[in-house]
Amino acid sequence: LLGGNYRLIGTVYLSPQDILSSCDGSRIEFGMVNKLALTRQNGQKPSQPARKVPGARLVLRMRKATTTDIAFMKLLHRKLKFGGDDFALLKDLTEGEEGGDDEDILPVQLLTEIDEKLIAAQTSFECLGHVANATHESIRYLISDDTEKKHHVRPYPDPSRKKETTMLTKSQLREECYKPSTKWVHAGSGSLGTAFIEFLECRDLPNTDTGGAVGNLTDAFISAIYGDVLVQTDVIDDCLSPMWMPWSTRAFKFQMSCPSTAIFIAVTDYDVGPLEHETIGRVAIQLNKFSPGILYTLTYDLHESSNLLEFGDSVGKITVRIRIEYDEHKMLMASLKPPGQSWVTSKRKKTHQVAKYCTEGPHDEDTFELQLFWSHIDEIWGKKRMLSYMISDMFYSLIFWRDQVQGLPLHSAVVFYLSVNVVEKPHLLPSYILFLSGWLMLASLMQRNNHPNPWKRGHSLLHYWNILVHGESLDDSPKEIKPMEGYKESVKYEKRWTDRMNEDNRQYARQADLYARLQEVEDDSNIRTKSKSKLKGALIDQILAPKLLYYQQWLSSICLKIRLVRNVFNWSESEIAFFVTLALFGSSFIALFIPWAFLLRWTSRVVAWVFLGPWMRVVDALLHGSNDETRRKHEKAKASKQIVQSFMQQHKLARIQRESALKMKAFRKLLFGRYNTRVPERGYLSRHEDIPLPESFAEHLSDEFIRDTSNSSAFYIPGQNLSGGELIPRIGIDNSQYLADIQEEKKLLESQYNSLADSRRCGFLTTQHDEESDTTQQFELVRSDNDVICLHSPDLLESSIERSTSNTPLTEIRSTENVAQKAIRIDLKSKLLSASLSVSIKMNEPGNTNY
């Protein structure tokens, strides 16, 4: 005890070389000793050898502080002390070391994050002006010869043409709506490319507000999530077919970070008050099927959910305009990396509910829903039926040499040739199996690209092969798609499949009806009196819901795996499907040169002669002992030891994950808010796929759109993908490049330190860990009441001497900033290094406490 207020828990001795060898941000654990630094006075050797503190650990993370780290800490200190805007912190974490020009970037606040009182006051003020303008327009329309009435331009007129764009007719509104956007918002983080998305209009939305007879209609706005960012358009008040004008907040430039990421879009009714914003419908769009250089104007049906038994009726339509720009080779190679986990964090709960509806729909997998439970079971059963259809169709098509590829039985010819060869040469069977698997993937791609609906087709195998080999697709003129193209043929194609499904359903229903009649006859033969159930449905749900939730989530995980396999097989995940097909064909070629007969023969011989002979009894005696009781005790002790070791390893990993998760959660809360919404890793794993409607079209990109996009103002919504280490994470940086830079910085620091040590030959610089050296940097953990404080040894020594020579109590350290400075900055007199520390101690004693 020191002065009755502080108790020394333990000491960690770190030499400069120890610090420099660990200054890469990695997590390092150090054992603690219980020998005080007070025994190291005047260079004397400690009177007693230092002993380790059982179970106590000091965990550190250290690296050199960059200029961005220093700037961020200053901004954070200013924010915590005086308050302020979060945008400066986000911009500092997003930019590189050089910084940038803050004046060119204008932050954009989400609609649902703005104070609702301000929006209500602004809306009320605008309504007063609308009443006067509407009255004037009604009088003008009555006395004029115009055949079309003018309407208010919402959400507001063009600031540069306010007089001309205050009131427009419906045809003029539509003409203005489809003009290129003039206000673009940069959103997200990523380096693969850019997706330009404009939300143009919605049609035939339901009225979710009361008072429709007096003009109180849906106040629609659109929310979209792409990767690690949530964006929102302006609100269009009291309109069931809203159109967003080019000068409003409707156009976004998303930075692409993963090829398989989908954009999730939701249309919501804006409501002021304690109730959440009422959701209307949603849609998910996969971007990997689109080509650069093409402008897509797409119309989709809105649905409440895409994961239930049936897709359901449409609740409206939405029209978006999309174009993408990216490096094709870079995008293709990025598909080999597994997609990272993304989160969208918000400050308000109502924003979180909108974001959750965007990504998951109205149903939550974390709570039990009977409708969702049966939906998962029906989906698994439906996929089984589809598999049986596919196998039967493939069998009859191959056996009877039916038309398969442009009127030719190409698949049958391939199977016949391979079968004839494998009968004569059985050792080629593994190679032929791999080849046929790759050919099956290729046949699936052919069937997909032969679909009469152009929006259900994808890129060809040659497209990806050219990108892989030549770095580009070599397609100078991507195909345009006209409105209603292939519509009649697609209806006929879908009708044949629907009729087949309906006929099978009728057969199943007829069989079920006959079975029910038979069961009824059998029940009449049973003379036992039946009793009715006394439990109601709601009570049964309440009792069984906690137990069934586990099975619902288990079924959900199975459905997600089935959907992923489905998307790869039907080439919806086209990049992954390409590499799978390439790997199958490549493995088939390599397997031709492997002596399978020789390997099988000698593997069988080794197994038979080594592991099945009588000498295995001797091996058993040597390994487990001849006594059965001794062998059982030995096995039990060994199993117990393995269980303990496994538990300790898993416990350590769980503790490390918990540390990282808690720190990342605190960082996200500080920067973005307290409500977290998880974005699916694989963007498009819904049960039903959203397909553009026939009126959608694609055309070549004109210079007008490129010019308007490049000249737009730089509005910005930062991404929320935190990466780049555990100390001070950054937004949207490459982890691999960051780790490489850290290692280079670490080597540079070590070389500078060694050079300085060699030149000065001073005692305070050492390159080896020497416990008896006075110059070793020492950190000691001191406990005061319920606080644990990390002190530099000289500071503890001064406090102890001061306490021993005076009756005044030892001054407690209250300033967090001063303690952090003492714990972080390691003074090597040359001021070479700034280190960041994180402390994790576990006391293994009665009443142990985790710090």
BAKOLZA-439151 format. One record per residue (C-alpha): x, y, z. Coordinates in steps of 0.001 Angstrom, whole numbers, padded with zeros to 6 digits, always signed. Each point is the difference from the previous one (the first is absolute). Example, Ala and Ser with C-alpha at 12.3 -4.5 7.8 and 13.67 -1.06 7.14 Angstrom:
! residues 2
+012300-004500+007800/+001370+003440-000660/
***
This chain:
! residues 851
+000000+000000+000000/+001153+003508-000771/-001357+002620+002400/-003139-002014+000652/-001612+001214-003234/+001829-001873-002769/+000914-003649-000249/+002516-001150-002548/-001412-002873-002028/+003096-000731-002014/+002835+001310-002108/+000896-000465-003665/+003521+000780-001183/+000280+001065-003651/+003244+000903-001707/+000026+002373-002992/+000692-002985-002217/-003076-001766+001406/-002087+003029-000861/+001442+000458-003476/-000459-003683-000845/-003698+000235+000924/-000930+003404-001462/-002074-001422-002868/-003377+000201+001735/-000154-003690+000807/-001300-001279+003302/+002849-000929+002372/-000429-001595+003424/+002616+000457+002731/+000198-001885+003268/+000167+002103+003148/+002416-000281+002937/-000618+001110+003571/+003412+001538+000717/-000235+003790+000564/+002208+002397-001875/+000875+001554+003380/+002590-002722+000459/+001853+001251-003087/+001502+003079+001542/+003495+001128-000901/+000425-002801-002471/-000154-002644+002740/-001149-003472-000824/-003392-000891+001547/+000353-001545+003455/-002312-002858-001046/-000607-001539-003417/-003137+001207-001735/-002899-002453+000022/-002835-000172-002515/-003489+001016+001057/-002249-003037-000686/-002565+000692-002679/+000911+003699-000423/+000632+001297-003499/+000708+003390-001500/-001256+000172-003590/+001419+002742-002221/-000465+001230-003545/+002673+002384-001233/+000826+001782-003203/+001362+003330-001116/-002619+002737-000005/-000572+001371-003503/-000915+003592-000758/-003570-001169-000549/-000061-001608+003451/+001267+003178+001629/-002506+002159-001859/-002819-002368+000887/+000887+000012+003706/+000039+003803+000007/-003403+000157-001687/-001359-002664+002349/+001270+001882+003051/-001591+003187-001280/-003307-001802-000691/-000147-001659+003418/+000890+003226+001785/-001906+002611-001963/-002374-002043-002188/-000160+000444-003739/-000621-001627-003342/+000868-003646-000695/+000770+000717-003643/+003518+001266+000741/+000814-003259+001793/-001412-002099-002839/+001809+001992-002665/+003284-000293+001878/-000370-003790+000209/-001010-000253-003660/+002797+001985-001545/+003633-000926-000349/+002953+001571+001667/+000025+003019-002236/-003431+001246+001036/-002251+001794-002404/-001940+003134-000726/-002948+000124+002395/-001666+002813-001909/-000718-002198-003025/-001940-002623+001973/-003461+000691+001424/-001372-002478+002565/-003498-001404-000550/-002178-000948+002951/-002471-002837-000343/-003634+000996-000162/-001034-002173+002943/+002879+001351+002116/-001236+003611-000232/-002147+001370+002813/-003615-000758-000914/-001178+003312+001466/+002046+001905-002557/-001401-002087-002853/-003569+000422+001286/+000438+003775+000279/+001508+000217-003486/-002793-002153-001470/-002689+002132+001640/+001543+003164-001368/+000181-001465-003506/-003628-001140+000187/-001130+003592+000511/+001763+001034-003174/-001401-003001-001862/-003568+000937+000913/+000386+003467-001474/+001667-001314-003162/-002600-002755-000403/-002842+002519+000275/+001629+002254-002574/+000560-002962-002341/-003622-001178+000310/-001273+003457-000989/+002478+000199-002889/-000964-003475-001248/-003726+000880-000018/+000383+003170-002049/+002721-001304-002355/-000093-002373-002951/+002651-002348+001436/-000873-003693-000136/+002395-001056+002767/+000059+001295+003535/+003223+001000+001711/+001201-001500+003279/+002465+000967+002676/+003560-001119-000591/+001107-002064+002968/+001996-000058+002132/+000977+003502-001153/+000598+001880-003284/+003360+000295-001695/+001992+002662+001899/+001451+001294-003284/-003445+000111-001717/-002336+000511+002893/-002683+001945-001859/-000154-002383-002980/-000011-003187+002090/-002434+000852+002784/-003078-001298-001854/+000195-002559-002843/-002395-002292-001825/+000290-003782+000331/+001705-000336-003369/+002447+002758+000934/+000641-001658+003365/+000829-003290-001687/+002257+001731-002519/+001897+001777+002786/+000160-003177+002060/+001865-001959-002670/+002618+002689-000604/+003540-000622+001307/+000440+000709+003699/+001886+003139+000984/+000553-000819+003690/+002058-003099+000671/+000856-001343+003444/+003209-001980+000456/-000699-002973+002291/+001879-002925+001491/+003558-001244-000081/+001631-002245-002568/+002581+000000-002761/-001341-002450-002609/-002194+002447-001879/-003017+002290+000162/-003712-000714-000363/-002115+003017-001044/-003595-000501+001155/-002900+002426-000435/-003422-000573+001560/-002429+001491-002517/-003572-000825+001017/-002459-002326+001699/-003453-000867-001293/-003229-001348+001449/+001072+000082+003634/-002628-000829+002651/-001238+002758+002266/+001363-000689+003490/-001283+003263+001565/-003479+000653+001331/-002065+002766-001556/+000454-000868-003641/-003356+001634-000832/+001391+003408+000977/+003324-000463-001807/+002101-001512+002796/+001902-002629-001962/+003228-001946+000314/+003147+002057+000683/+002453-002206-001861/+003776-000063+000178/+002510-002589-001178/+002751-001577+002085/+002817-002070-001462/+002860-002004+001516/+003046-000946-002020/+002904-001573+001848/+000777+002136+003035/-002138+003070-000653/-003660+001015+000307/-001400+002768-002209/-003434+001631-000192/-001826+002233-002454/-002154+003021+000746/-003621-000474+001098/-002772+000492-002554/-003055+001020+002035/-003550-001178-000716/+000608-001853-003255/-000632-003604-001046/+002128+000278-003154/+002929+002177+001112/+002702+001202-002369/+003376+001291+001162/+001410+002921-001965/+003623+000192-001252/+000896+002784+002473/-001285-001896+003061/+001842-002616+002067/-000564-003046-002175/+003358-000833-001654/+002810-001854+001754/+003504-001112-000972/+000672-003209+001924/+003599-001165+000349/+000125-003717-000831/+001932-002313+002306/-001279-003512-000845/-001392-001483-003244/-002716-002015+001758/-001438+002920+001967/-003597+000874-000848/-001749+003305+000545/-003011-000268+002302/-002753+002552-000655/-003068+000733+002108/-002873+002447-000458/-001330+001377+003284/-002680+002393+001173/+001428+002819+002127/-001885+000405+003290/+000616+002582+002706/-000397-001168+003564/+000893-002953+002226/-001142-002628-002504/+002472-001389-002509/-000022+000931-003667/-002453-002287-001760/+001637-002267-002557/-001605-000567-003409/+002175-002268-002146/+003546-000963-000830/+002200-001326-002787/+003575-001310-000300/+002116+000595-003121/+003109-002011-000884/+002509+002178-001859/+002386-002663-001345/-002228-000742-003018/+000321+003559-001337/+002692+001170-002419/+002020+003234-000012/-000880+002514-002715/-003737-000763+000134/-002703+002119+001647/-002706-002196+001541/-003473+001369+000737/-001665-002710+002052/-003504-000383+001417/-000670-002520+002770/-003038-001221+001879/+000066+000796+003700/-000763-002847+002406/-000296-000087+003763/+002285-003018+000337/+002032-002270-002272/+000455-002921+002411/-003542-001299+000539/-001874-002832-001724/-001259+002201-002792/+001435+003232-001351/-003352+001646+000616/-001795+002711-001896/+001817+003134-001056/-000442+003023+002283/+001249+002441-002608/+002800+000559-002473/+003346+001763+000180/+002176+001291-002850/+003759+000430+000392/+002786+000948-002394/+003335-001764+000360/+003407+000092-001611/+003262-001442+001272/+003682+000735-000515/+002680-002440+001112/+003174-001815-000978/-001280-003356-001281/+003130-001976+000852/+000235+001489+003476/-003657-000720+000638/+000337-003617-001197/+003018-000715+002203/-001717+001618+003001/-002681-002703-000165/+002608-002528+001208/+000095+001720+003387/-002801-000866+002425/-002295+002975+000571/+000561+001808+003251/-002652+000628+002607/-001623+003415-000325/-002068+001995+002458/-002110+003109-000305/-000242+002002+003214/-002491+002745+000755/-000691+002392+002847/-003788-000309+000088/-002068-003119+000489/-002404+000969-002779/+002941+000127-002419/+001101-003443+001190/-003472-001413-000676/+000063+001374-003544/+003485-001443-000587/-001032-003377+001377/-003006-000096-002325/+002308+000812-002931/+002235-003009+000587/-002309-002587+001596/-003559+001021-000691/-002783-000051+002591/+001025-003352+001511/+002682-000446+002655/+001939-003256+000260/+000869+000816+003632/-003628-000509+001070/-002233-002984-000653/-002686+000425-002666/-002156-002943-000980/-000474+001385-003504/+003763+000284-000491/+000559-003454+001482/-002362-001675-002488/+001410+002129-002800/+003478-001494+000564/-001397-003523-000014/-001950+000696-003189/+003108+001462-001645/+002076-003118+000739/-002801-002183-001312/-000350+002183-003089/+003730-000230-000758/-000268-003782+000278/-002784+000055-002578/+002027+002244-002282/+002973-002350+000284/-002172-002962-000922/-001323+001920-003025/+003499+000875-001108/+001307-003553+000353/-002949-001529-001858/+000166+002563-002822/+003768-000442-000307/-000309-003787-000039/-002636-000145-002726/+001779+002675-002051/+003336-001844+000103/-001357-003498-000536/-002281+000853-002929/+002368+002486-001660/-002474+002861+000002/+000778+003486-001269/+002252+001740+002520/+002258+002692-001511/-001367+001810-003064/-001903-003090-001138/+002972-002364+000452/+000344-002746+002693/+003441+001244+001020/-000208-001109+003641/-001067-003522-000969/+002952-000275-002398/+002476+001062+002721/-001419-002451+002543/+000011-002833-002574/+003646+000615-000930/+001177+000116+003622/-002026-003072+000962/+001487-002077-002827/+003520+000977+001013/-000426-000523+003737/-001331-003527-000530/+003236-000931-001773/+002251+002107+002288/-001404+000022+003546/+002988+001933+001366/-001342+003072-001822/-003185+000030+002097/+001130+002717+002497/+001051+002294-002820/-003246-000573-001911/-002106+000651+003124/+001708+003378+000479/-000402+000792-003681/-003716-000836+000031/-000477+002171+003100/+001567+002933-001833/-002093-000797-003077/-003118+000031+002186/+000885+003540+001139/+000526+000974-003625/-003355-001494-001000/-001700+001995+002760/+001577+003196-001382/-001199-000880-003517/-003539-000525+001254/+000084+003304+001877/+001220+001963-003010/-002607-001619-002248/-002845+001294+002144/-002385+002188-002062/-000037+002690+002725/+003185+002092-000511/-000036+001085+003679/+000489-003622+001103/+003117-000479-002078/+003575+000613+001068/+003548+000268-001287/+001467-002859-001999/+002953-002204+000950/+002056+001634-002768/-000705+003398+001568/+001672-000998+003267/+002789-001909-001762/+000996+003100-001965/-000016+002046+003207/+002221-002559+001732/+002472-000341-002880/-000067+003419-001680/-001162+002210+002875/-003188+001088-001788/-003055-001602-001551/+000905+001067-003583/-003655+000871-000573/+000055+003457-001567/-003769+000266-000340/-002002-001346+002969/-003472-001051-000989/-002900+002401+000296/-003395-001218+001207/-003193+001505-001295/-003269+000330+001952/-002190-003135-000184/+002822-001968-001671/-000698-003742+000160/-003173+000606+001997/-002351-002317-001944/+002512-002849-000179/+000763+000385+003695/-003698-000181+000912/-000368-003234-001972/+003152-001457+001585/-001127+000862+003531/-003524-001272-000730/+001289-003440-000959/+001910-000257+003262/-002909+001377+002039/-002437-002430-001596/+002316-002883+000855/+000243+001109+003625/-003761+000508+000263/-000707-003431-001469/+002331-001622+002525/-001639+001964+002807/-003408-001223-001133/+001279-003573+000029/+001365+000434+003512/-003285+001595+001142/-002009-002867-001523/+002181-002562+001762/-000327+001886+003286/-003788+000124-000345/-000216-003733-000659/+002268-000695+002966/-002188+002228+002235/-003131-001927-001039/+001732-003286+000701/+001111+001260+003400/-003550+001089+000791/-001306-003492-000737/+002707-001528+002185/-000791+002418+002850/-003667-001050-000034/+001092-003545+000742/+001661+001165+003199/-002590+000002+002836/+002234+001935+002458/-001425+003388+001043/+002242+002848-001128/+000768+002989+002233/+000488+003525-001177/+003157+001960+000660/-000322+002565+002764/+002985+002092-001102/-000584+002947-002255/+002226+000802-002958/+001459+003138+001530/+000855-001888+003209/+001659-002779-001977/+002080+002577-001848/+000965+001617+003280/+001116-003307+001512/+001781-001426-003031/+001435+003225-001464/+003279-000036+002031/+000656-003607-001024/-001056+000409-003615/+002136+003135-000470/+003145-002133-000111/-001482-002197-002736/-001229+003046-001916/+003495+001474-000055/+001433-003404-000925/-002437-000267-002911/+000871+003566-000995/+003706-000868-000167/-000788-003015-002189/-002112+002175-002308/+002837+002535-000297/+002441-002751-001002/-002494-001356-002537/-000468+003480-001461/+003763+000493-000286/+000362-003318-001850/-002964+000966-002190/+001543+003379-000845/+003328-001578-000919/-001562-002750-002072/-002323+002311-001949/+002780+002597-000377/-001658+002747+002024/+003329+000125+001862/+001673-000015-003395/+003572+000795+001112/+000055-002858+002505/-001666-002340-002503/+002691+000839-002572/+002852-000908+002346/-001804-003182+001114/-000419-001056-003639/+003616+000892-000765/+001189-001997+003010/-002032-003048-001022/+001360-000025-003556/+003548+000636+001249/-000248-002802+002584/-001345-002319-002681/+003052+000667-002168/+002433-000524+002882/-001789-003202+001037/+000815-001534-003410/+003672-000280+001011/-000564-001472+003468/+000501-003808+000202/-003236-000723+001841/+000319-003811-000300/+003516+000045+001478/-001052+002294+002862/-003085-002049+000817/+001955-003272-000044/+002803+001187+002276/-002320+001898+002334/-002027-003171+000492/+003192-001998+000632/+001264+002462+002597/-003314+000068+001825/-000306-003801-000004/+003583-000853+000985/+000642+002810+002469/-003276+000632+001795/-001845-003350-000186/+002691-002484+001094/+000325-001836+003352/+002854+002262+001045/-002551+002702+000739/-000544-001832+003330/+003604+000798+000918/-000523+003616-001062/-003076+000148+002220/+001986-001282+002984/+002764+002544-000568/-002362+002915-000401/-002638-000811+002610/+001498-002654+002270/-000883-003629+000444/-002214+000543+003045/-003541+000979-000903/-000480+002026+003165/+003274+001859-000508/-000869+000607-003628/-003397+001416+000917/+001521+002303+002623/+002644+001132-002454/-002578+000670-002704/-002244+001815+002462/+002855+002210+001232/+001112+000694-003560/-003541+000853-001092/-000441+002270+003014/+003263+001775-000774/-000994+000457-003629/-003370+001411+001036/+001674+002504+002336/+002528+001016-002653/-002709+000366-002612/-002093+002053+002405/+002928+002299+000820/+000746+000554-003684/-003628+000696-000834/-000331+002227+003062/+003024+002018-001082/-001317+000370-003546/-003418+000999+001311/+001589+002550+002318/+002033+001492-002857/-003096+000138-002229/-001917+001640+002818/+002723+002621+000448/-000002+000820-003705/-003803-000008-000237/-000451+002271+003019/+002596+002442-001247/-001426+000054-003521/-003494+000432+001395/+001154+002921+002140/+001766+001539-002996/-003097-000343-002166/-002161+001478+002735/+002341+002973+000303/+000129+000644-003747/-003387-001103-001360/-002506-000754+002770/-001272-002768+002255/-002294-002025-002307/+001737-002619-002186/-001521-001712-003032/+001805-002930-001567/+000243-000045-003789/+000002-003485-001610/+003485-001093-001071/-001310-001490-003226/-002188+002742-001315/-002630-002056-001780/-001116-002986+002063/-003745+000562-000141/-002466-002751-000795/-001550+001908-002898/+002060+001950-002504/-001015+003522-000992/-000108+000237-003820/-000451+003275-001944/-003410+000412-001584/-000380-000156-003803/-000167+003815-000365/+003595+000253+001219/+002651+000822-002576/+003760+000427-000454/+001732+002438-002338/+003492+001207-000749/+001307+002647+002356/-000142+003518-001436/+002470+002792+000672/-002747+002036+001659/-000209-002351+002990/+003768-000189+000384/+000326+003794-000113/-002756+000606+002555/+001462-002586+002367/+003521+001426-000108/-001169+003583+000546/-002226-000743+003011/+000718+001294+003502/+001964-002206+002386/-002570-001002+002608/+001202-002840+002138/-001291-002796+002275/+002977-001925+001442/+000087-003767+000057/+000012-001915+003259/+002404-002825-000794/+002631+000280+002736/+003237-001841-000718/+003724+000380+000370/+000900-001258+003458/-001445-000029+003483/+001439+003253+001352/-001524+002765-002109/-001820-001618-002927/-000448+001815-003273/-002859+000140-002508/+000289-001734-003342/+003685-000944-000062/+001601-003200-001232/+000931-002178+002976/+002766-001845-001823/+001636+003236-001123/-000406+001450+003486/+001727-003001+001619/+002828+000206-002521/+000500+003700+000773/+000032-000724+003731/+002703-002645-000443/+002106+002381-002072/-000401+002686+002664/+000982-002498+002672/+003206-000943-001862/+000824+003667-000517/-000413+000734+003725/+002232-002928+000966/+002715+001091-002433/-000161+003585+001271/+000197-001192+003579/+002987-002276-000654/+001801+002738-001896/-000548+002459+002830/+001091-002563+002600/+003190-000768-001909/+000854+003675-000489/-000585+001165+003577/+001095-003127+001881/-002163+001133+002897/-001157-002145+002863/-003596+001069-000278/-000308-001759-003351/+000049-003790+000036/-000717-002597-002663/-000559-002986+002260/-002408-000700+002796/+002066+000305+003189/-001856-000126+003256/+002933+001490+001911/+000368+003084-002210/-001040+003371+001455/-001044+001201-003421/-002756-002542-000598/-003395+001636-000449/-002332-001180+002765/-003780+000113+000266/-001813-000886+003205/-003716-000464+000642/-001261+001570+003204/-003476-000496+001432/-001755+002828+001841/-003432-000895+001315/-001745-001349-003141/+002372+001532-002560/+003053-001566-001606/+002616+002498-001213/+003036-000710-002155/+002970+002047+001300/+003491+000543-001279/+002498-001350+002585/+001745+003364+000685/-003412+001566+000690/-000808-002764+002478/+003423+000335+001582/-000392+003765+000494/-003461-000449+001482/+001240-002674+002387/+002974+002056+001197/-002194+003065+000383/-002472-002045+002011/+002719-001412+002251/+001419+003466+000841/-003253+001788+000719/-003272-000600+001746/-002083+001285-002879/-002045-002661-001835/+001200-001169-003359/-001663+002092-002712/-002444-002049-001993/+000179+000212-003755/-003313+001318-001258/+000868+001415-003428/-000502-002610-002687/+002050+002026-002445/+003078+000145+002268/-000117-003728+000689/-000363-000765-003702/+002951+002206-000828/+002162-001805+002565/-001176-003404-001142/+000221+000705-003745/+003128+002103-000514/+003255-001877+000587/+002759+002507+000528/+003162-001260-001655/+001423+003576+000219/+000194-000070-003784/-003831+000210-000210/-000068-002714-002689/-003156-001885+000893/-003623+000508+000995/-001725-003135+001165/-003634-000781+000667/-000759-002340+002837/-002992-002092+000856/-000092-001719+003345/-001573-003332+000755/+000725-001681+003331/-001399-003120+001478/+000580-000678+003696/-000056-003738+000730/-000782+000101+003696/-003092-000417+002234/-002569+002502-001092/+001900+000533-003243/-000728+003186-001909/+000458+000763-003694/+001362+003434-000788/
***
